């Protein structure tokens, strides 16, 4: 009750469907060029940008669950990886201000999850922002299922779209209404766009 989310907790914690989904088309032209120049994975760079954008919004460090609010000191970004058997596994990459350190952690942890065919999760230690990239096709919007035991925010996307002068990517952002209001969710998407445009 001492958090900034006390009113939202009263309103939405008992809601049978407390998730909100916002969709925004992001200009990723700068990110695509940056990845080509530095020989980096687009999905890895996007995950880092997600962590950087979220790190500036205090509510991302709180998470509702078990009829209470948890406060975390650090964030992680959780990509889904294809394992060596063709299935999928989840893994969490601690967010680091250094893109180079984040890339090293991303490569090591995703490779280990894929090789071991096991989930490598930190959700009891860090506040995890889940991600899912379905790059087999271009997608306009993704609405994920709601699993009551998983209240973490989720950022999802498909294949980016190449135009004459811009490359764009529709991004779906799903979050628990107790954690964020719509305005804070919209701010995150604006911060994500700003972070991508400022890649150097």
N, C-alpha and C positions, 0 to 999 in steps of 0.2 A: 504493500500500500504506500510505501515511501518512494516508489519509482514514478517516473513520468507517465507510466502506462497503467496507473491504478484505475482510472475510469474505464479505459478500454478493457482491462481485466474483468471488471464488474459486468460490462456489457456483453463481451464476446467469449469469455472462457468456457461457458456452457453451451455455446452455439454448436449445433450438429454439423455445420459446414462453415467454419470460421475463416476459410482461405479466400484471399482476394488475388485476382490475376490482372496485371497490367501488361499491355503490349505496346512496344514502341519500335519503330524502324530506326536503327542506328546507322550512321555513316561510318563505315569501317575502312574507308579508303586509306587513311593514314596507317592503320594497323596492318593492312595487307602489304603495303609498301615497306613498312618497318620490318615485318617478318622476312620478306624477301631479301632485304638489305643485310640483315643480321643472321640469316639462316636459322630462324626460330619458328617453332610451331605456332600457327595462328590460334589454336585452341588454348595453348599454354599462355600466350600473351593476353588473350581475352580473359582467362581465369585470373591472371595477375591484375588486370584492370578492374575486374569485379571486386577483388579484395581491396584494392586501393580506394575505389569509390565508396565501398561500404565502411572502410575504416574511419571515414570522416563523419559518420552518422552514429550518434551514441546509441540509438535504439537497436542497432545491429548486434550489440554486445549483450543484449538481453534475450531470453528465450522462454516462452511459456511451456509448462509441462507439469504433469502430476499435481494440478491445482495450485501451482506456485510459479514464481518467476525465478529463473536462474540468471546470474550475472557472470559473464566471462571476461577475462582480461585480454584475450587475444582471439583472432579470427583464423579460420582455415577455409579453403575453397575445395570442394569435393567433386572432382570429375568422375564420370563413369568410364571404365576402360574395358576393352575387349580382351579376354584372356586367351591363352594359347590353345584352349579347347574350343574356342568360338563362342563361349558364353560371356557374361559380363560380370564385373566386380566393381565395388565402390572403394575409393581411396580418398583420403583427406590430405591436402597439402597446406601446411602452415603458411599463412600470409607473411611475407617479408617485404619491407620497403624496397629492398634491393631486387630488381628484376633478375639479375644474374644468379643471386642465391635462390630465389624462388624457382628459376628454371632448373637449377641443379637438383633441388628437392623434388620438383615435378618429375623430372626424368627418372630419378632413382626410385621414387615411390610408385609411380605408374608402372615402371618396368617390373618391379617386385610383385605388385598385385597381379599383373598379367602372367608372370611366370609361375607364381604360386597358386593361381586360381583362387585367391582368397581376398576378402575385404580387409582393408587397412584403414580403420576408422578411428577418429580422435574425438568423437562427439561427446565424450564424457570429460574431455579436457579443454577443448576449444569450441567456440561457437562456429559451426560449420555452415557455409553457404553452399548448398548442393548445386551442381550443374549437370546438364545433359545435352550433348551435341548430337543431333540426328542429321548428319551431313549427307545422307544418301539422297536427299531431295530438298528442294526449297519449300519452306513452310511459312505460312502466314501467321499462325498462332498455335500455341500448345497450351492445353489445360490439363494439368496433371491430376491423378487421383488423389484423394485425401486419405492418408493413413494416420489415424489418431496418435500413434506413437511417434510420428515423425512430423514435428511442427516447424522444422527448419525452413528458411527461405530457399527458393529454387529458381535458378536462372536457366532457361532452355532456349535452344536455337537450332535451326537447320542449316542448309548450305547458303553461303552468302551469294548475293546477286550482283553480277558485273554489269555496269552500264558504260556509256561512252566516257563519262567524266567522273563518275562516283561508283563506289562499291557499297552496297547497303546490306543490312542484316536485320530482319525482324526478330526481336528478342521478347520472349514471354517471361515475366517476373511474377512468381507466385509467392505469397507470404501470409503468415498468420496475422489476423487483424488485431490480436492482442499485442503483438510485437510492433507493428507499424500501422499507421494510418495511411490512407491513399496519398496524402500530400507528401509524406516521407518516402513512400514507394516511388512517387514521381520524381522527387528530389534525387533519389538513388540513380534512376535512369538518366537524369540530366548530368549527374556527376560522372556516370559511366561514359557518356558521350564526351564530356570535357576531358576525362582522363585519356581516352583514345586519341582525341585531337592534339593532346599535348605530348604524345610519345616522341621521344628524341633519340 
